[in-house]
Amino acid sequence: SDRTKLTFCASGREDSDVLGNGRPFYIQIEDPKERSIPFKKFRDIEMGIFQTKLAAVVKLQEICKSDIKRIKDGEQHKRKHYYALCQVKADKINSYSHAALDIEQKTPLRVLHRRTQASRQKCIYSLEASPVSGETI
């Protein structure tokens, strides 16, 4: 067939609630018709994506294999920050602060369709609890 095969690979989750300033990604082109893409063409692609109002892409450029490795490695070594509102007894709040804590995380339900069920070692680097005012549940 005359169709070009493209593979989109992103670092981390693409869920809209966690995107922040975006995620690095690359597109692998199998058997490209052009070996080098001019700078202006990348800017035109960025503008075309922006005009859809569905997404924005910045700094498109050609990359090499070492860049791909950095994108993939970044996903494994990135520290994420989470916040949660939990109800606990006031006298127990200080017991929820730790310097570091090793845990096992089962594969999240949202990715079971593409990953096998397994327990993976994770580290909670810090955990902090503080009281908030409000009604109890």
N, C-alpha and C positions, 0 to 999 in steps of 0.2 A: 504494500500500500504506500501511497505518497504522504501519508500522515506522519508527522514528527511525534515521537513519544517523549513526553515531558513527565518528570517526577518531581513533585513538590516535597521538600523536606524542611521542617521547621524545628527550632529549638524550643522545647517546652510546650505548654498547653496553649491552645488558641481560643479558649473560651472567652467570650466577650467580657465576663466579669473579672478576668485576671490579666487582661492585656497590658494595662498601664501604658507605657510608651512604646509598646510593640515588642516583637521578637525577631531575632535574626532568622533568616531562612535562605535556602538556595533552591534553584530549579536546575535539575540535571536534564540536559538535552541529549538524547540518544541520536547519534549520527547527524550532527547539525549541518545545515546546508552552508552556513557561514561560520568561519573559525573565529572571527573577531567582530565585535559589535561596536559601532562608533558611539562615542559619548552622547551625542545628540539623540540617538535612537533610544538610549536608556531614559533620558529626560522625557521624551515623547511617550514612552510606555508608562512612566510614573504619572504623567498628566492624564493619560487615558484612563488609568485606574482611578485617580482622584475624581475625575468627572463622573464616574459611576455613582459616587457618594456612598458606596458600599465599603470602601477601604481606602487607605492611603499607604503609599510605599515611598520610601526615601532612600537615596544613596545606592540605587541599583548599580551594579558593576560586575565585571568578570572576576571570578575568584579561582584560586588554585587548590590542589588537594590539601595542602596544609590548612587553608581557611576552612575547608569542610570539616577537618578533624577538630578544629577549635570550636566550631558551632556544635558539633556532637558532644564534645567533652564539656562544653559550657552547661549543657542540660544536666549532666551528672553532678557537677560541682557547684551549681548555683544554690545560694541560700535563699529560702523563701520566708516571708513573714506572714503570719496569720493572726487574726484577732477573733476572739469569741466572747460572747456574753454568757456566763454560766452562773447558776444559783448554787451557792455553798454556804455552810454555816460560818458566821463571822469569825468564830474562834479557830476555824480551820484554814483561813485564808493564807497565812504564812507558810503552811505546809505545801502550798502549790508553787513555790519558787525554787527553782533548781538551776545550777550552773550548766549542767549538761545531762542528758538522759538518752540512753540507747533504747530503741524500741524496734519491734517488728511490725511492719505495715503489710496487711494483705492487699492484693491488687484491688484498686478502687473499682466499684461497679461500672463507672463511666467509661473505663477502658477495657473491660473484660472481653469485648468483641474483637479486640486486636492484640491482646496480651494474655498469656496463660495465668491461671490463678496460682499465686505463689506468695510467700512471705519474704519481704525484702528488709534488710537492715537499714534503719534510718536513725539519724541523730537529731534530737531536739537540743540545739545549742544553748538556748536559754528559755526559761519559762517564768513569766511574771504574773502575779495576780494582784489586783488592787480593788478596793471596794468602790461601788458606785451607788448613788442614791436612787431610789425609785421604789415602786411597788413590788412586793414579792408575789410570786406566782402561786 
